[in-house]
Amino acid sequence: MKDPANAVEFDNLHTYFFTDTGVVKSVDGVSFEVPIGKTVGVVGESGCGKSVTSLSLMQLLQRPQGQIVEGEIRLNLGNDKAYDIAKTPTDKMQGLRGNYISMIFQEPMTSLNPVFRIGAQIEEVIALHEGEGKTKEDIKKRTIEMLEMVGIANSEGVYAMYPHELSGGMRQRVMIAIALACEPKLLIADEPTTALDVTIQAQILELMQELRKKLGMSIIMITHDLGVVASMCEKIAVMYAGHIVEYGTTDEIFYQPGHEYTKGLINSIPKLNTAEHERLVPIEGTPVDLLNPPAGCPFAPRCKNCMKICLSKMPPRTELSDTHYTYCWLQQKAAFEKGEKAE
């Protein structure tokens, strides 16, 4: 680990998919870190590489098409121990998943097995990772405790139910219970509130915050909802076309955005204090084709302030503060005009 205060460090991660039509560079040089006990949001539009980054960490890529071709993912196991997930063999990963890293998947209805009862699906996780020396009664008791911990009132009743008998919010709580069954040090929440109504969404987010504080774990919150990020996260990584284009604290990203894409995301949020009938400000254009990405900044074709160099050369990293950096030629230009050192 470069910093023992981090739970995980992504360092120049490249994850590609090798298809019949070409190589899809889903994650192309991603670098950021998640501090221990903190929540880091990864935001961006669909197809930007958020989920592939998390699947790379979990080593759940569909092989042989999906492969980590370069870079490191350093996982902090405590006691000065760290593993590079990118090079960890499959049998070792089976011990790390659940015990150290766990994931809440996007769709609880498709993630839960429809032919098994809820209790059996949670018990399977507990038996696999913590079942040694435990009786069936011990495992059942632990399962019901997990259902209670995620706020399910009728835990013994839900234990015997099938997924289709539960509401969307209840199924999402069951997915959280499965993910937290072994009390992991790092939780990946991939769009955990998609398709839930606002009231249930607020309850799920509050539950995750309470469990984070109780268990002392770190969370990677993957979402396209900036409202969720603002309420949940201490730091934010903004992702576009397989690249991290900006990283900083929540206040820095919302109040001092440095990248044009980040500014576009923030400007497109509906505001309560706007004049009546005022139109929303969309980001013009369409996402780039990852089979044939541009040579320069990936956002350049959609950027209103695009310069000639933006189309031909990737921008270097610009440090905006000790905790805030971006990859944008406009920030390099601004630093040069101020007389500061620009790369």
Disulfide bonds with the S-S distance in Angstrom:
none
